[in-house]
Amino acid sequence: MRTVQIKVSETDFQKYDLGSGEIKFTNLVEAIKREYARQALLECNEIAEKVGLSKMTIDEINAEIKSVRDAKTHS
């Protein structure tokens, strides 16, 4: 096994919940994945708000889904 040293600010260490010191590489990868997913979700929410999707009702969403499925079935 090899050791890799990475310097991380105390703020980022706490922000990404990297534990108390040493961290397994797989745990670091998971922390990075979670942060990318969190950022992507925030970006999706911003886009949805800008284009009005965040205001759709469940009935409107279901109608959109049905429309797409019907179009696929009849093409």
Secondary structure as GFF3:
##gff-version 3
##sequence-region A 1 75
A	DSSP	alpha_helix	10	15	.	.	.	ID=ss1
A	DSSP	alpha_helix	25	51	.	.	.	ID=ss2
A	DSSP	three_ten_helix	53	55	.	.	.	ID=ss3
A	DSSP	alpha_helix	58	73	.	.	.	ID=ss4
###
